[in-house]
Amino acid sequence: MRDIIYQYDGTFNGLLCCIFERYTQKERPTAIVCAEDAEWSLFETRLVVTDPAHASRVARSLRRISPEVLPLLQRAFLTCLPDKELAICRFVARLYREGAPYLSRLSDDAYQPLLRAVRNLATEAEHLRGFVRFSVYDGALGAVIEPKNRVLPLLRAHFCERCRGESFFLYDRTHREALLYSGGVSRIVPLDGFEPAPPDAEEAAYRRLWRRFYDTIAIRERENPRKRMSDMPKRYWAQMTEFQTEDAAALPPDAP
Amino acid sequence: MELLDKLTILADAAKYDAACTSSGVRRGAHDGMIGCTSSALAGCCHSFSADGRCVTLLKVLLSNDCSYDCKYCVNRRGNDVPRATFEPRELAELTIGFYRRNYIEGLFLSSAVLGSPDRTTERMVEALRVLREEYRFNGYVHAKAIPGTSSELVTRLGLLADRLSVNIELPSEGSLRALAPNKTKQAILAPMRQIRDEVVESKTELVKYKSAPRFAPAGQATQLIVGATAESDRHILNLTESLYKQYRLKRVFYSAYVPVVENTLLPALGTKPPLLREHRLYQADWLLRFYGFCAAELLSEDEPNFDPRLDPKCCWALRHPEYFPVEVNRADYEALLRVPGVGVVSARRILVARRTGPLRADDLKKLGVVMKRAQYFLTCSGRLATPLRLSRAGVLASLLAVERAALPMEAGEQLSLFAPAR
């Protein structure tokens, strides 16, 4: 069998078209890569053009097997699972072969990694629902996060409901996109960079109050750094008010 | 006094309360109101303090200026500490400011007794009314009902709060008499009964009328102090069980006693809080609520305390060899739940995964079963997960080794390559 690499446009529909291509061409791609980060390779490379008609045919076939499949794959597509495209492709191939009963084989090698990645995504979103720290800039709320997975679609409904009647933005620095919400409408847009402005007096005062509360509420005799770290991994700390000193909070995060 | 200093005093005075959850209620968002409690029924942790406890709510006292003299308490009248009291508007603004920035999910309001229980509760009701009605706050509110408060005031408090709690603190009448002379068992149980009845009543009303007022929709909770007095684990667990059954509590919290005061009736200052004991009680509490165990199964008159070295479920399993091994591919959900190393989630996954074919030992690991513990108690299609059949003592030794790694230094002897020669 020939070794072939698929390039696609990095969208979920594009990935469905790769699945379509795989079956119409009767071949097995060795890799599926996003056209933007494709590297020069010895293998034959083909650009799979995203055709909405093809994508919806694949989607329909999956929906016929079970209504749970597409939501699962859409979530898997947001995870940071290495080679997630190929993993999704392998899973779909097994699913086509074995039908709906395959969905209960939770420990299968083509299924379990996907489930674990999706669970990991859900955990990260759950963490961030709590750990996001907004600042008030001229009446609007703004926050920066650095998640491993693309969590913004999962945080969207939660923060839009919580901050109803406000305007806010949530910038995902890892994936360079932002969730914007204003006047009851939310959008997720690509955004190349964002540096938070220094806090005004009121904002600085609230940060100080929160840091003081956080430090006071801990019982010294019960200190337990291991538990704190397992419940709130250190990678979140950089963006959390309670771990910023007053001076550092006033400076942009990348300043020396 | 500056707000920063007030917050410091009143948060410091409230920190020994273990409860900090926003679970059990859903408040949808409304136009013109601030916030909602939409993070599902499980609650939402916004931070974890240095002691590893979850921070969900702005946990403060309305005032720490107490007229009572409970011996175990930092805020007792006889103690020389700075005193402060929040103004209702000040507290409301602080809550909203924190809430908007996503620091917290809501407010946890408790208070020292200002003169009398009624007077205190009146001021709490006023503070919550300002927060809810004037500042239109729609997030979570947990309020303490002070023992001895009149029932009208408890009702008004419950209509403003999502959850109410009355702290029992000392788990027996004798301890209460000795250490909290201003409180009586009756004064504590009366509001608990009232809250139980009003919650039920409000739920029935809500079925009939959508707009009926909601009384403490997230139910009630309480806290027991562990280690200040001599009660056994068995006594505490039996009390817990009856609180869940008779008073329909949502949660019972345990708080390892941190000595804050020198008194001959109490552990000396500098005594380490019994954290491991508290941990074992929480484990047992989970077994009662989610695993179908009852208190009498876990502890008996001969063994009134938990073995600190091993979790209560493992202890139970070792005492009941007749129950094991459990066959993974056939056992029902309840039987699976009783296996050490199998939890609610992994038991459910087993039920799903075995539909398509028999499970093997390596499948179980992928389903999230902790095989370090479960291996001694399971068979997969008749085969033991561990090929060796071990004696009870052998299993105990292996389980202890697994557990020791997770225990804090104080428990059990730590093995070290560099231990000084003896």
Chai-1 contact restraints between the chains, C-beta under 6 A:
chainA,res_idxA,chainB,res_idxB,connection_type,confidence,min_distance_angstrom,max_distance_angstrom,comment,restraint_id
A,P101,B,T356,contact,1.0,0.0,6.0,A-B,restraint_1
A,S104,B,V352,contact,1.0,0.0,6.0,A-B,restraint_2
A,S104,B,R355,contact,1.0,0.0,6.0,A-B,restraint_3
A,S104,B,T356,contact,1.0,0.0,6.0,A-B,restraint_4
A,R105,B,T356,contact,1.0,0.0,6.0,A-B,restraint_5
A,L106,B,R349,contact,1.0,0.0,6.0,A-B,restraint_6
A,L106,B,A353,contact,1.0,0.0,6.0,A-B,restraint_7
A,L106,B,L367,contact,1.0,0.0,6.0,A-B,restraint_8
A,S107,B,A353,contact,1.0,0.0,6.0,A-B,restraint_9
A,S107,B,D363,contact,1.0,0.0,6.0,A-B,restraint_10
A,S107,B,K366,contact,1.0,0.0,6.0,A-B,restraint_11
A,S107,B,L367,contact,1.0,0.0,6.0,A-B,restraint_12
A,Q112,B,K366,contact,1.0,0.0,6.0,A-B,restraint_13
A,R129,B,S39,contact,1.0,0.0,6.0,A-B,restraint_14
A,R129,B,C44,contact,1.0,0.0,6.0,A-B,restraint_15
A,G130,B,C44,contact,1.0,0.0,6.0,A-B,restraint_16
A,G130,B,C45,contact,1.0,0.0,6.0,A-B,restraint_17
A,G130,B,H46,contact,1.0,0.0,6.0,A-B,restraint_18
A,V132,B,N102,contact,1.0,0.0,6.0,A-B,restraint_19
A,F134,B,R101,contact,1.0,0.0,6.0,A-B,restraint_20
A,F134,B,N102,contact,1.0,0.0,6.0,A-B,restraint_21
A,E161,B,A29,contact,1.0,0.0,6.0,A-B,restraint_22
A,E161,B,C36,contact,1.0,0.0,6.0,A-B,restraint_23
A,E161,B,S38,contact,1.0,0.0,6.0,A-B,restraint_24
A,R162,B,C36,contact,1.0,0.0,6.0,A-B,restraint_25
A,R164,B,A29,contact,1.0,0.0,6.0,A-B,restraint_26
A,Y206,B,G97,contact,1.0,0.0,6.0,A-B,restraint_27
A,L209,B,L7,contact,1.0,0.0,6.0,A-B,restraint_28
A,W210,B,Y103,contact,1.0,0.0,6.0,A-B,restraint_29
A,R212,B,L4,contact,1.0,0.0,6.0,A-B,restraint_30
A,R212,B,T8,contact,1.0,0.0,6.0,A-B,restraint_31
A,F213,B,L7,contact,1.0,0.0,6.0,A-B,restraint_32
A,F213,B,A11,contact,1.0,0.0,6.0,A-B,restraint_33
A,T216,B,T8,contact,1.0,0.0,6.0,A-B,restraint_34
A,T216,B,A11,contact,1.0,0.0,6.0,A-B,restraint_35
A,T216,B,D12,contact,1.0,0.0,6.0,A-B,restraint_36
A,I217,B,A11,contact,1.0,0.0,6.0,A-B,restraint_37
A,I217,B,K15,contact,1.0,0.0,6.0,A-B,restraint_38
A,I217,B,S49,contact,1.0,0.0,6.0,A-B,restraint_39
A,A218,B,S49,contact,1.0,0.0,6.0,A-B,restraint_40
A,A218,B,A50,contact,1.0,0.0,6.0,A-B,restraint_41
A,A218,B,D51,contact,1.0,0.0,6.0,A-B,restraint_42
A,I219,B,K15,contact,1.0,0.0,6.0,A-B,restraint_43
A,I219,B,D51,contact,1.0,0.0,6.0,A-B,restraint_44
A,E221,B,V258,contact,1.0,0.0,6.0,A-B,restraint_45
A,E221,B,P273,contact,1.0,0.0,6.0,A-B,restraint_46
A,R222,B,D51,contact,1.0,0.0,6.0,A-B,restraint_47
A,E223,B,A50,contact,1.0,0.0,6.0,A-B,restraint_48
A,E223,B,D51,contact,1.0,0.0,6.0,A-B,restraint_49
A,N224,B,D51,contact,1.0,0.0,6.0,A-B,restraint_50
A,N224,B,G52,contact,1.0,0.0,6.0,A-B,restraint_51
A,K227,B,G52,contact,1.0,0.0,6.0,A-B,restraint_52
A,R228,B,F48,contact,1.0,0.0,6.0,A-B,restraint_53
A,R228,B,G52,contact,1.0,0.0,6.0,A-B,restraint_54
A,D231,B,F48,contact,1.0,0.0,6.0,A-B,restraint_55
A,M232,B,F48,contact,1.0,0.0,6.0,A-B,restraint_56
